Amino acid sequence: MISLTGIVANSSYLFGNPYPSAINVDIFLQENNRVLGGTLYFWTHNTDPQLAGNITNGSAGSGALAYTSDDYASYNGTGGVGATDSGVSTAAAVSSGGNKNIPSGKIAAGQGFFASSLLSPSGSSIVFNNDIRVAGTSGNNSQFFKTTNTKTKTTNTIEKDRIWLDLSNAQGAFKQTLVGYITDATNDYDDRFDGESLDGNTFIDFYSVLQNKNLTIQGRALPFDENDLVSLGFRSSIDGTFTINIDQADGLLTNQAVFIEDKLTNTIADLKSGAYTFTAVAGTYNDRFVLHYTNKTLSTDNFNGLTNKVLVSCKNKQIQVYSFAETINKVDIYDLLGRLIYQKTNVNSNELSMATLACSHQALVVKTTLKNGTTVTDKVIF
């Protein structure tokens, strides 16, 4: 047994597998759950940004520059999230799922990984012992990051219904996030099942949003409810066109309908039918996307209810917003690239007129926020 003492609260640590065999992440986390948080992070040193023609060991996309970059792969009780879509080799043990380099839950010999101590640990040492070691080497210790189909007595009693979503662009920028419905998880933040994004990707970050935390992995409560909604956010340091698609799904989500709502453009897309493509400028968008499992957002009753609350009109180059139910608190106007071109706060009225917008001959998105917190999004041609 190896015991690492002197662990202090709320700190990050770099560990390594000290054994000549792989170790089981789930058992390691269980053995140290009084001290460590439930998510491990594996640094993956990928290709620096460069001309696409210089990259020969992976797909560089269709643009002049390739944006494949360093990032963290992550793993906890919900599952693993990969760090690259390019097939570039990394320094951690991954599973199947194309070339996403998704951690399998088995840490190869010599592999390093990051973990964080709890805010209030009930111990001060980290233990490595023979209980966490994986017998044999086939499929577990032969490479950094490969899946096995190992079955234990506990796996049959744990339900996991999961979906992996990818955000990417044609030039190779990539980020993956995972949402899963897991035995023992709750819809609050759980150390075992929720992992925060370390935002190590130079160009983009993609995550679910829960209690003001950006989660690269989010575990949610069972039983699965098709009416559940999950907020999604992203950060980009580059302008352009991006795509959100399903990488893989398992459990109940294999055959479950999956939709993504774009609140900026007031659209909803069926991800099981194909990827959703959108444009955005550099920035952080934590309230733009929502993951759905039904398309009720576009139902007639819902649409009529929103229409009866707010009316947006455009005549003679003047946009007018009327609210019939609540006082207007704020109006934001965006172009279709997601750029904010007008904002009026503290309206405190049921109507607002705008005639001085520095744009013309284009579609605009008008987002109206009412005093009760309700937001209504409309498109107009200005």
Salt bridges, closest charged atoms under 4 A:
ASP70 OD1 - HIS45 ND1 3.43
ASP71 OD2 - LYS175 NZ 2.92
ASP85 OD1 - LYS100 NZ 3.05
ASP166 OD2 - LYS100 NZ 3.70
GLU196 OE2 - LYS213 NZ 3.72
ASP199 OD1 - ARG235 NH2 2.80
ASP205 OD1 - LYS175 NZ 3.65
ASP228 OD2 - ARG220 NE 2.68
ASP247 OD1 - LYS100 NZ 3.16
ASP250 OD2 - ARG162 NH2 2.69
GLU261 OE1 - HIS292 NE2 2.74
ASP262 OD1 - ARG288 NE 2.93
ASP287 OD2 - LYS367 NZ 3.32
ASP332 OD2 - LYS330 NZ 3.61
ASP335 OD2 - ARG339 NE 2.70
